[in-house]
Protein backbone atom coordinates (compact mmCIF):
# COMPACT_ATOMS: atom_id res chain seq x y z
CA UNK A 1 0.00 0.00 0.00
CA UNK A 2 3.08 2.23 -0.23
CA UNK A 3 1.74 4.32 -3.15
CA UNK A 4 -1.74 4.62 -1.71
CA UNK A 5 -3.23 6.82 0.98
CA UNK A 6 -6.36 6.55 3.10
CA UNK A 7 -8.03 9.91 3.70
CA UNK A 8 -11.11 10.84 5.71
CA UNK A 9 -14.00 11.94 3.53
CA UNK A 10 -14.89 15.55 4.32
CA UNK A 11 -18.07 17.29 3.21
CA UNK A 12 -16.07 18.95 0.42
CA UNK A 13 -15.13 15.48 -0.91
CA UNK A 14 -18.72 14.23 -1.13
CA UNK A 15 -19.41 15.29 -4.72
CA UNK A 16 -16.37 13.32 -5.92
CA UNK A 17 -17.31 10.39 -3.68
CA UNK A 18 -20.86 10.47 -5.04
CA UNK A 19 -19.54 10.35 -8.59
CA UNK A 20 -17.32 7.39 -7.65
CA UNK A 21 -20.19 5.50 -6.03
CA UNK A 22 -22.50 6.19 -8.94
CA UNK A 23 -19.91 4.83 -11.36
CA UNK A 24 -18.66 1.87 -9.30
CA UNK A 25 -21.44 0.79 -6.93
CA UNK A 26 -24.88 1.62 -8.35
CA UNK A 27 -26.38 4.11 -10.79
CA UNK A 28 -29.70 4.00 -8.88
CA UNK A 29 -28.86 7.25 -7.07
CA UNK A 30 -27.75 10.63 -8.35
CA UNK A 31 -24.65 12.38 -7.06
CA UNK A 32 -26.85 14.84 -5.16
CA UNK A 33 -28.69 11.95 -3.49
CA UNK A 34 -25.39 10.48 -2.32
CA UNK A 35 -24.30 13.88 -0.98
CA UNK A 36 -27.60 14.36 0.87
CA UNK A 37 -27.36 10.87 2.40
CA UNK A 38 -24.09 11.74 4.12
CA UNK A 39 -25.06 15.25 5.24
CA UNK A 40 -27.97 14.37 7.50
CA UNK A 41 -28.07 16.40 10.70
CA UNK A 42 -27.93 13.37 12.99
CA UNK A 43 -24.73 13.99 14.94
CA UNK A 44 -23.13 17.10 16.39
CA UNK A 45 -19.73 15.39 16.50
CA UNK A 46 -19.48 13.80 13.03
CA UNK A 47 -15.75 13.25 12.40
CA UNK A 48 -15.97 12.43 8.67
CA UNK A 49 -18.23 10.74 6.13
CA UNK A 50 -16.14 7.59 5.96
CA UNK A 51 -12.82 7.12 4.23
CA UNK A 52 -11.37 7.18 0.72
CA UNK A 53 -8.59 5.05 -0.72
CA UNK A 54 -6.65 7.37 -3.00
CA UNK A 55 -3.95 6.76 -5.61
CA UNK A 56 -2.52 10.23 -5.91
CA UNK A 57 -5.48 12.51 -6.63
CA UNK A 58 -7.70 9.65 -7.83
CA UNK A 59 -10.30 8.00 -5.63
CA UNK A 60 -10.00 4.23 -6.08
CA UNK A 61 -12.04 3.06 -3.10
CA UNK A 62 -14.64 4.31 -0.63
CA UNK A 63 -16.31 3.22 2.57
CA UNK A 64 -19.23 5.37 3.65
CA UNK A 65 -20.11 6.23 7.25
CA UNK A 66 -23.29 7.86 8.51
CA UNK A 67 -23.00 9.05 12.11
CA UNK A 68 -25.79 9.60 14.59
CA UNK A 69 -26.48 10.13 18.26
CA UNK A 70 -29.12 7.71 19.50
CA UNK A 71 -30.85 7.15 22.82
CA UNK A 72 -30.13 3.66 24.19
CA UNK A 73 -31.36 2.68 27.66
CA UNK A 74 -31.74 6.35 28.61
CA UNK A 75 -28.23 7.32 27.47
CA UNK A 76 -27.16 9.10 24.30
CA UNK A 77 -24.56 7.05 22.39
CA UNK A 78 -22.58 7.58 19.18
CA UNK A 79 -23.37 5.17 16.35
CA UNK A 80 -21.59 4.77 13.03
CA UNK A 81 -23.54 3.12 10.22
CA UNK A 82 -21.06 1.66 7.71
CA UNK A 83 -22.24 1.45 4.11
CA UNK A 84 -21.25 1.72 0.46
CA UNK A 85 -17.92 -0.11 0.69
CA UNK A 86 -16.52 -0.45 -2.80
CA UNK A 87 -13.00 -0.53 -4.25
CA UNK A 88 -11.85 -0.72 -7.87
CA UNK A 89 -10.86 -4.31 -8.81
CA UNK A 90 -7.16 -3.62 -9.22
CA UNK A 91 -6.98 -2.26 -5.65
CA UNK A 92 -9.12 -4.89 -3.91
CA UNK A 93 -6.18 -6.34 -1.97
CA UNK A 94 -6.02 -3.07 -0.03
CA UNK A 95 -9.75 -2.66 0.52
CA UNK A 96 -9.78 -4.05 4.07
CA UNK A 97 -7.68 -1.13 5.27
CA UNK A 98 -10.61 1.21 4.62
CA UNK A 99 -12.84 -0.85 6.89
CA UNK A 100 -10.19 -1.21 9.59
CA UNK A 101 -9.63 2.56 9.57
CA UNK A 102 -13.35 3.07 10.11
CA UNK A 103 -13.94 0.60 12.95
CA UNK A 104 -10.82 1.70 14.85
CA UNK A 105 -12.40 5.07 15.56
CA UNK A 106 -12.83 5.15 19.35
CA UNK A 107 -16.11 5.80 21.09
CA UNK A 108 -18.46 4.51 18.37
CA UNK A 109 -20.81 1.56 18.04
CA UNK A 110 -20.88 0.21 14.48
CA UNK A 111 -23.74 -1.17 12.40
CA UNK A 112 -23.99 -2.57 8.87
CA UNK A 113 -27.50 -3.03 7.48
CA UNK A 114 -26.80 -3.96 3.85
CA UNK A 115 -23.75 -6.26 3.77
CA UNK A 116 -22.94 -8.26 0.67
CA UNK A 117 -22.23 -12.00 0.76
CA UNK A 118 -18.66 -11.64 -0.49
CA UNK A 119 -17.85 -9.32 2.43
CA UNK A 120 -19.13 -11.51 5.26
CA UNK A 121 -15.84 -13.30 5.96
CA UNK A 122 -14.10 -9.96 6.53
CA UNK A 123 -16.85 -8.76 8.87
CA UNK A 124 -16.58 -11.97 10.88
CA UNK A 125 -12.80 -11.48 11.07
CA UNK A 126 -13.40 -8.01 12.53
CA UNK A 127 -15.75 -9.52 15.18
CA UNK A 128 -19.05 -8.16 13.88
CA UNK A 129 -22.04 -9.97 15.37
CA UNK A 130 -24.63 -11.31 12.96
CA UNK A 131 -28.34 -10.70 13.52
CA UNK A 132 -30.49 -12.95 11.37
CA UNK A 133 -33.14 -10.89 9.58
CA UNK A 134 -36.62 -12.32 10.12
CA UNK A 135 -39.62 -10.37 8.90
CA UNK A 136 -43.16 -10.63 10.24
CA UNK A 137 -45.62 -9.89 7.44
CA UNK A 138 -49.15 -9.24 8.68
CA UNK A 139 -52.37 -8.59 6.80
CA UNK A 140 -53.98 -5.25 7.59
CA UNK A 141 -57.66 -5.72 8.35
CA UNK A 142 -60.40 -3.17 9.10
CA UNK A 143 -60.92 -2.40 12.77
CA UNK A 144 -63.82 0.04 13.05
CA UNK A 145 -63.73 0.12 16.86
CA UNK A 146 -60.59 2.27 17.19
CA UNK A 147 -62.49 5.51 17.75
CA UNK A 148 -64.79 3.82 20.27
CA UNK A 149 -61.71 3.04 22.38
CA UNK A 150 -60.32 6.55 21.89
CA UNK A 151 -57.47 5.38 19.63
CA UNK A 152 -56.43 7.79 16.90
CA UNK A 153 -53.92 7.86 14.04
CA UNK A 154 -51.98 11.12 13.69
CA UNK A 155 -50.02 11.94 10.53
CA UNK A 156 -49.98 15.75 10.35
CA UNK A 157 -46.43 17.02 10.91
CA UNK A 158 -47.37 19.79 13.31
CA UNK A 159 -49.73 17.62 15.33
CA UNK A 160 -47.14 14.85 15.55
CA UNK A 161 -44.74 17.25 17.22
CA UNK A 162 -47.42 18.06 19.78
CA UNK A 163 -48.47 14.51 20.70
CA UNK A 164 -45.07 12.80 20.70
CA UNK A 165 -42.83 12.58 23.74
CA UNK A 166 -39.62 14.63 23.68
CA UNK A 167 -37.30 11.92 22.31
CA UNK A 168 -39.83 10.71 19.74
CA UNK A 169 -40.33 14.31 18.59
CA UNK A 170 -36.56 14.60 18.07
CA UNK A 171 -36.48 11.42 16.00
CA UNK A 172 -39.40 12.73 13.94
CA UNK A 173 -37.72 16.10 13.26
CA UNK A 174 -34.53 14.37 12.17
CA UNK A 175 -36.29 12.21 9.57
CA UNK A 176 -38.73 14.58 7.87
CA UNK A 177 -36.32 15.47 5.06
CA UNK A 178 -36.66 12.04 3.40
CA UNK A 179 -39.91 12.15 1.39
CA UNK A 180 -40.11 8.35 1.01
CA UNK A 181 -40.43 7.96 4.79
CA UNK A 182 -43.93 8.19 6.25
CA UNK A 183 -44.77 9.02 9.83
CA UNK A 184 -47.68 8.09 12.06
CA UNK A 185 -48.51 8.17 15.76
CA UNK A 186 -51.11 5.66 16.86
CA UNK A 187 -52.72 5.61 20.30
CA UNK A 188 -54.26 7.92 22.87
CA UNK A 189 -53.31 11.16 24.56
CA UNK A 190 -50.14 10.58 26.57
CA UNK A 191 -49.64 7.10 25.10
CA UNK A 192 -48.83 7.36 21.41
CA UNK A 193 -46.62 4.89 19.59
CA UNK A 194 -44.57 6.61 16.89
CA UNK A 195 -44.01 4.61 13.69
CA UNK A 196 -41.82 5.37 10.68
CA UNK A 197 -42.59 3.32 7.60
CA UNK A 198 -42.08 3.18 3.86
CA UNK A 199 -44.61 2.14 1.26
CA UNK A 200 -43.18 -0.72 -0.81
CA UNK A 201 -44.52 -3.43 -3.10
CA UNK A 202 -44.21 -6.96 -1.72
CA UNK A 203 -45.19 -9.71 -4.18
CA UNK A 204 -47.23 -7.11 -6.11
CA UNK A 205 -49.05 -6.08 -2.91
CA UNK A 206 -48.80 -2.56 -1.41
CA UNK A 207 -47.09 -2.97 1.95
CA UNK A 208 -45.98 -0.75 4.82
CA UNK A 209 -42.35 -1.64 5.60
CA UNK A 210 -41.98 -0.47 9.18
CA UNK A 211 -38.52 0.88 9.90
CA UNK A 212 -39.00 2.25 13.41
CA UNK A 213 -41.30 1.69 16.39
CA UNK A 214 -40.86 3.94 19.42
CA UNK A 215 -42.54 1.66 21.98
CA UNK A 216 -43.06 -2.01 21.19
CA UNK A 217 -45.58 -2.52 24.01
CA UNK A 218 -47.78 0.28 22.67
CA UNK A 219 -47.24 -1.07 19.16
CA UNK A 220 -48.58 -4.47 20.21
CA UNK A 221 -51.50 -2.82 22.01
CA UNK A 222 -52.51 -0.70 19.02
CA UNK A 223 -51.52 -3.06 16.20
CA UNK A 224 -55.12 -3.56 15.03
CA UNK A 225 -55.72 0.17 14.91
CA UNK A 226 -52.43 0.72 13.08
CA UNK A 227 -53.26 -1.98 10.53
CA UNK A 228 -56.67 -0.46 9.96
CA UNK A 229 -55.15 3.02 9.50
CA UNK A 230 -52.60 1.65 7.03
CA UNK A 231 -55.34 -0.17 5.13
CA UNK A 232 -57.25 3.11 4.77
CA UNK A 233 -54.07 4.50 3.21
CA UNK A 234 -53.97 1.72 0.64
CA UNK A 235 -51.53 -0.73 2.21
CA UNK A 236 -52.71 -4.33 2.45
CA UNK A 237 -49.85 -5.63 4.63
CA UNK A 238 -47.33 -4.42 7.19
CA UNK A 239 -43.81 -5.80 7.57
CA UNK A 240 -41.62 -5.54 10.67
CA UNK A 241 -38.45 -7.27 11.82
CA UNK A 242 -39.01 -9.78 14.62
CA UNK A 243 -35.88 -8.62 16.50
CA UNK A 244 -37.84 -5.64 17.77
CA UNK A 245 -39.64 -8.17 20.02
CA UNK A 246 -43.10 -7.67 18.60
CA UNK A 247 -45.82 -10.25 19.10
CA UNK A 248 -46.62 -12.45 16.09
CA UNK A 249 -50.37 -12.12 15.47
CA UNK A 250 -52.71 -14.30 13.50
CA UNK A 251 -52.79 -13.78 9.72
CA UNK A 252 -49.00 -13.39 9.77
CA UNK A 253 -46.09 -15.17 8.12
CA UNK A 254 -42.47 -15.19 9.27
CA UNK A 255 -39.89 -14.78 6.52
CA UNK A 256 -36.12 -15.15 6.82
CA UNK A 257 -34.17 -12.77 4.60
CA UNK A 258 -30.77 -13.73 3.20
CA UNK A 259 -29.22 -10.38 4.17
CA UNK A 260 -28.37 -10.17 7.89
CA UNK A 261 -27.77 -7.11 10.05
CA UNK A 262 -24.30 -6.72 11.56
CA UNK A 263 -23.23 -4.94 14.74
CA UNK A 264 -19.90 -4.30 16.44
CA UNK A 265 -20.70 -3.12 19.94
CA UNK A 266 -20.51 -4.24 23.55
CA UNK A 267 -23.64 -2.21 24.34
CA UNK A 268 -26.21 -2.50 21.56
CA UNK A 269 -28.66 -5.37 21.83
CA UNK A 270 -30.29 -6.74 18.69
CA UNK A 271 -33.39 -4.59 19.22
CA UNK A 272 -31.22 -1.46 19.66
CA UNK A 273 -29.84 -1.65 16.11
CA UNK A 274 -32.16 0.72 14.25
CA UNK A 275 -33.02 0.92 10.57
CA UNK A 276 -33.34 4.67 10.86
CA UNK A 277 -30.21 6.83 11.27
CA UNK A 278 -28.72 4.77 8.44
CA UNK A 279 -28.58 4.43 4.66
CA UNK A 280 -32.01 2.78 4.86
CA UNK A 281 -33.43 6.12 5.91
CA UNK A 282 -30.99 8.42 4.09
CA UNK A 283 -31.43 6.68 0.70
CA UNK A 284 -34.58 5.29 -0.89
CA UNK A 285 -33.22 1.75 -1.10
CA UNK A 286 -36.63 0.23 -1.76
CA UNK A 287 -37.46 2.54 -4.67
CA UNK A 288 -36.92 -0.25 -7.19
CA UNK A 289 -38.99 -2.84 -5.26
N, C-alpha and C positions, 0 to 999 in steps of 0.2 A: 504494500500500500504506500510505498515511498513517494510516488508521484501524485498521490491523491490526498485530498483534504476533506475532513468532515466539518461542516459549518452549521451553526444554528440558523434556522429559517426565521428571518425577521419579517415584519409586516411588509417592508419594502421589497422583499424577495418573492412575495406571494404571487404576483402576476407571472413571473418566470416559472415558479413551481406549478402554477395552474396550467400553463402551457405544456410543461413536461408531463404532468399527469394526464392531460387530455390526449397527448400524443402517445403515451406509453402505458397507460392503465385503462382508461375508458373514455370514449368520446361522448358518453351520455350527458356529461355536464359541461357547461361553458366555463371559460376561464373565470368570468365574474362569479359564477356559482361556487367554484373552488375557493376563490378569495373570500367570499362571504361566509363560507363554511368555517374558515379558520379565524374569522374576526368577530365571532360571537362574544358578547359582553358577559361571559360566564365566570371570569376569574379576575380579581384585581391584582394578581401576582403572576400573570402568565409570563414565563421566562422566554418562550420562543413559540414557534408553530411546528416544531419537529426539527428534523435535521436533513441536510443535503450532502450527498457525496459528490464532490466536484473534482473534475480533471482540468486544472487551470481555471478558466472562466466558464467552463461548460458544466451544467448540471447533468450528472449521469445516474443519479439515484436519489430517492426521496423516501423518508418516512414521515407521515403526518402525525401531529399531536394536537388534540383539542383539550384544553385545560378548563377545569371547572372547580367551584367550591360547592360542596354538597353537604347537607345535614345528615349525619349518620349517628343514631343513638344519642341525639341531643347535642352533638358536637360537629362543628364545621370542619371538614377535611378537604384536602387537595387531591383531586383525581385527574389523571392523565389518560385520555382515551386515544389509544394508538390506532392508526388507520393508514390506508393508502401507501403501503410499503411496496415500492417497485424500484428495480435497478435494471439498467440496460444489460442485455445478455453478456456482453464481453467483460462486465465488471461484477458479475454475480458472486464471484469468490470473495469479494469484499463487502457484500451486502449486510452480513451479520453485524458488522461494526456500527452501522446506523442504528440497529435495534439496541445493541449493547449501550451505545451512547445515550439513548433515550431512557432506558430502564435504570441506568445508574444515577439518574437525577435524584438527589435525596429529598425525602419528605413527601413523596407522591405515592398514591395507590394507582395501579395501572390496570386498564381494562382493554380488551380487544373483542369487538362484537361481530366482526366480519372476517375471520381468518380464512385463509385458503388452505386446502388440503396439503399442498406441497410445502407449506410453512410450519405445519404442526410439530414436526420433529425438533425444529429450532426452538419453538415456544416451550416445548417440554424440557429441553435442555436448560432453558432459562428459568425453569421452575414455575411456569404459569400453571394455575389450576384450571381444569376443564369442568365446565358446567354443561351438562347435556341439555339441549334445547328441546323441551316438550311443550307443545301448544295445546291448550284446551279450546276447542271450537264449539260454540254453543249457538243454537238457533234462538233468534230473537222472536218472542211471541207477544201478542197484545196482552197488556195487563191494565184494564180500565179502572182498577181500584186505587191507583197511585194517589190521585187527588183526595179520595176519601180518607186516606191515611196521612194526608198532609205532606206527601212526598212530591217534590217538584224538580224539574230539570231546568237548569240555568245555563244559557249559552252566551248571553250578551256580555261583551267585554267589560263594560263598566259595572254591571251588576255582579259579575264574577269577582271583581276586586272587592266588592262590598261584603259578599257572603263567605269568602274563603278566609281561613285562618292566615296569620301573618306569613308563615313559611310557604304555604300553598300559594298565596298571592305573589310571593317573590318568584316561585317557579313559573307561575303563569306569565308574569311580566317578562321573564327571560326567554319565553318561547313563543311570543306572539309575532315575531318577525318571519316565521316560516309558514307560508300560506297553506301548505299541505297538511299542517297539523291542525286538528280540531280540538276544541276545549269544551268541557261540560262539567258542571257540578250537579250531583244528584243527591237528594236528601231533604232534610228539614233545617229550619233555622238553628244554627249552632252546631249542626251535625251534618255537614255536607262532605261528600266524597268527591274529590277533584280527579277527573279523568282526562288524559290526553290520548287522542287516538288519530288514526289515519284511515281514510276510506281507501280500500284496495279491492281488487277482484280476486276471489278465491274460487277456483274451479267454475268460473263464469258467474259466480254469485257475488253481489256487492256485500262487502264485509267490513266491519270496524276492527282494525288491527290496533289493539290497545297497547300503548307504549308505556303509560305511567298511571299508577293508581296511588293516591295519597294515603289511603287508609283501607287496608284489605278487609278489616272487620265491617266497616261501613259499606264497602263494595259488595261483600257477601249479603249484607242485610238488604241492600237496595238493588240487587242484581236484576230482579224482575222489572223494576221500574226503569232501570237503565236500558235493558233490552227492549222494552216497549218504546222508550224515547228514541232509541236508535232505529227501530223499525219504522217509526213515523218519519224518520229522516232518510228512509230508503235503503237501510242496511239490513239484510236478512240474517246475518250471523255476526257474532263477535268472537275475536280470537285474543287469547291472553296466555302468556307463559306460566306454566304451573309452578315455577320456582318462586313466584310471588305469594305462594301459600294460599291460593284461593281454593274454595270448595269446588268440587266437580259436580255440577248439577245434572239432572236428567236432560235428555236431548242434547248430549255433548259427546264429542269424540276426542280422544287424546292422540295427538300426532307427534312423532319424534322427527325432528329436523336433522339433516346431515351436518349442518353448520353449528358447532358449539359456541358458547361464550367462554372467554378466557379472562382470568383475573390473577394478578400478582399483588397480593396484599395479605398482611397478617391481621387485618381488621375487618375487611368487607366480607360479609356473609353472602351466600348466593343471592338472597333477596335484596341485598343492598346494591347490587350491580345494575344500574339503571340503563334503560334504552334511550332516555333523554340525556342531555348534556353529552352528546356523542355525534358521530357522523350519521346515525339513524335519524336524528332530529335536525342536524345542520344541512343534510342533503336529502333530497327526495328519492331515496333508494328504491322505493316501491313504485316509482312512476311508470315503469315498464311492465308491471305485473297486472 
